[in-house]
Amino acid sequence: MAIMNVNPTRMQLSKLKKQLKTAVRGHKMLKDKRDELMRQFLDLVRENKELREKVEAQLKNCNDHFVNAGAVMSKQSLDASLMSPKQQVSIETSSANVMSVDIPVFSWDTRTSSDGDIFPYGYAFTSFELDDAVMSLNDLLPDMIKLAQLEKSCELMSAEIEKTRRRVNSLEHVMIPRYQETIKYISMKLEENDRSSRTRLMKVKDMLLDKAHNYSST
């Protein structure tokens, strides 16, 4: 592990020790954040899986109804019946903060509150199979909106987990070891300098004693 390019001084040593302490504390906080993100992400994934299976089953049911409607109605009649919808759906988006991740929250509303407005046609020239198909799609709408919300939330949570994981690994395997190696190097350098200083002082003392009294301290 390469050490930092710093001057081996006591001031620098004290500064690096403080930075190491901060890095260790940040590493722990990021690990806790990563673990909590993973826990919530797995909960979202399980919920998403269950809802997706439910939606796929409902979509198959809707498709079966449309196939049945197409079997008893001509294609032209079927297309004409669905050409001019009376109902309109509006979706509003907001966000909720989960562990510093802004996940989407979708809410929806219809233009009118009448249940009959989901049928964009009269009943005289259509079959009940088409009614069943339209009703099944209407019943499916809330789950599809919820599924879109969950899947986008999973995507954003996954990206945040990956970003946090990289930060944790960078601190754990790069920054903290580099701080530790640099602190060790500076400590050894300062000790070496202290020993050299003591040796020089002892030599100077011997020279002074020898000059003053014609003898050395050894």
C-alpha positions in Angstrom: 0.0 0.0 0.0 1.5 3.3 -1.1 1.9 5.9 1.6 0.8 9.5 1.2 3.1 12.2 0.0 3.3 14.2 3.2 6.0 15.7 5.4 6.8 13.5 8.4 6.1 16.0 11.1 4.3 15.8 14.4 1.7 18.2 13.2 1.0 16.1 10.1 0.9 13.0 12.2 -1.8 14.5 14.5 -3.7 15.7 11.4 -3.6 12.2 9.8 -4.7 10.5 13.1 -7.8 12.8 13.1 -8.5 12.0 9.5 -8.1 8.3 10.1 -10.6 8.5 13.0 -13.1 10.3 10.7 -12.6 7.8 8.0 -13.2 4.9 10.4 -16.4 6.5 11.7 -17.5 7.2 8.1 -16.8 3.6 7.1 -19.0 2.3 9.9 -21.8 4.7 9.0 -21.7 3.7 5.4 -21.7 0.0 6.2 -24.7 0.5 8.4 -26.4 2.5 5.6 -25.5 -0.2 3.0 -26.9 -3.0 5.3 -30.2 -1.1 5.8 -30.5 -0.3 2.1 -30.0 -4.0 1.4 -32.7 -5.0 3.9 -35.2 -2.5 2.4 -34.2 -3.4 -1.1 -34.8 -7.1 -0.5 -38.3 -6.2 0.9 -39.1 -4.2 -2.2 -37.8 -7.0 -4.5 -40.0 -9.6 -2.8 -43.0 -7.3 -3.0 -42.2 -6.5 -6.6 -41.9 -10.2 -7.5 -45.3 -11.0 -5.9 -47.0 -8.1 -7.6 -45.5 -8.8 -11.0 -46.7 -12.4 -10.9 -50.2 -11.1 -10.0 -50.1 -8.5 -12.8 -48.9 -11.1 -15.4 -51.7 -13.4 -14.4 -54.2 -10.6 -14.7 -52.8 -9.5 -18.1 -53.3 -13.1 -19.3 -56.9 -13.0 -18.1 -57.4 -9.7 -19.9 -55.9 -11.1 -23.1 -58.2 -14.1 -22.9 -61.2 -11.8 -22.6 -60.1 -9.8 -25.7 -59.6 -13.0 -27.6 -63.1 -14.2 -26.7 -64.5 -10.7 -27.7 -62.6 -10.9 -31.0 -64.1 -14.3 -31.7 -67.7 -13.1 -31.5 -67.1 -9.5 -33.0 -65.6 -8.5 -36.2 -62.2 -6.7 -36.1 -63.8 -3.5 -37.5 -66.5 -3.5 -34.8 -64.0 -4.2 -32.1 -61.7 -1.4 -33.2 -64.6 1.1 -33.6 -65.9 0.3 -30.1 -62.5 1.2 -28.5 -61.7 4.1 -30.7 -63.2 6.9 -28.6 -62.6 6.4 -24.8 -64.8 8.5 -22.5 -62.7 8.0 -19.3 -59.3 9.6 -18.7 -56.7 8.7 -16.1 -54.2 11.2 -14.7 -51.1 10.2 -12.7 -49.3 12.5 -10.3 -45.8 11.8 -9.1 -44.1 12.7 -5.8 -41.2 11.2 -3.9 -40.4 9.6 -0.5 -36.9 9.7 1.0 -35.7 6.3 2.1 -32.1 6.2 3.3 -31.2 9.3 1.2 -32.8 7.7 -1.9 -35.8 9.6 -3.4 -38.1 6.8 -4.5 -41.1 7.7 -6.6 -44.7 7.6 -5.3 -47.4 7.5 -7.9 -51.0 8.5 -7.3 -53.8 8.4 -9.9 -57.3 9.7 -10.5 -59.9 9.5 -13.2 -61.6 12.4 -14.9 -65.0 11.2 -13.8 -66.2 9.1 -10.9 -68.7 7.1 -12.9 -67.9 3.4 -13.3 -69.8 3.3 -16.5 -67.4 5.7 -18.2 -64.8 3.0 -18.6 -66.9 1.6 -21.5 -66.3 3.8 -24.5 -69.2 2.3 -26.5 -72.8 1.5 -26.3 -74.1 -1.9 -25.4 -76.3 -2.5 -28.4 -73.6 -3.8 -30.9 -71.0 -5.2 -28.5 -70.6 -8.5 -26.6 -70.4 -9.1 -22.9 -66.9 -10.6 -23.6 -65.7 -7.1 -24.5 -67.3 -5.7 -21.3 -65.3 -8.3 -19.3 -62.1 -7.4 -21.1 -62.5 -3.7 -20.4 -63.5 -4.3 -16.8 -60.5 -6.6 -16.3 -58.2 -3.9 -17.6 -59.8 -1.3 -15.4 -59.3 -3.6 -12.3 -55.7 -4.1 -13.4 -54.7 -0.4 -13.6 -54.0 0.2 -9.8 -51.7 -2.8 -9.7 -49.8 -1.8 -12.9 -49.2 1.7 -11.5 -48.0 0.2 -8.2 -45.7 -2.2 -10.1 -44.2 0.7 -12.0 -43.6 2.5 -8.7 -41.9 -0.6 -7.2 -39.7 -1.4 -10.2 -38.4 2.2 -10.4 -37.8 2.2 -6.6 -35.9 -1.1 -6.9 -33.8 0.4 -9.7 -32.9 3.5 -7.7 -32.2 1.6 -4.5 -29.9 -0.8 -6.4 -27.9 2.1 -7.8 -27.6 3.7 -4.4 -26.5 0.3 -2.9 -23.8 0.0 -5.6 -22.6 3.5 -5.0 -22.5 3.0 -1.2 -20.7 -0.4 -1.6 -18.0 1.3 -3.7 -17.5 3.9 -1.0 -17.3 1.3 1.7 -14.8 -0.7 -0.3 -12.7 2.4 -1.1 -12.5 3.4 2.6 -11.9 -0.2 3.8 -9.3 -1.3 1.2 -7.7 2.0 0.1 -8.1 5.0 2.3 -8.0 3.6 5.8 -5.0 1.3 5.0 -3.2 4.3 3.4 -3.8 6.4 6.4 -2.5 3.6 8.7 0.6 3.0 6.6 1.4 6.7 6.4 0.9 7.2 10.2 3.2 4.2 10.8 5.8 5.6 8.4 5.7 9.1 10.0 5.9 7.6 13.5 8.9 5.5 12.6 10.5 8.5 10.9 9.9 10.7 14.0 11.4 8.0 16.3 14.4 7.7 14.0 14.8 11.5 14.1 14.6 11.5 17.9 17.2 8.8 18.2 19.5 10.7 15.8 18.9 13.9 17.8 19.8 12.1 21.1 22.9 10.7 19.5 24.0 14.1 18.3 23.3 15.6 21.7 25.4 13.0 23.4 28.3 13.5 21.1 28.1 17.3 21.6 28.0 16.7 25.4 31.1 14.5 25.2 32.9 17.1 23.1 32.1 19.8 25.6 33.1 17.7 28.6 36.3 16.7 27.0 37.1 20.3 26.1 36.2 21.6 29.6 37.7 18.8 31.8 39.7 16.8 29.3 37.4 13.7 29.7 34.3 12.3 28.2 31.0 11.1 29.8 31.5 7.5 28.6 
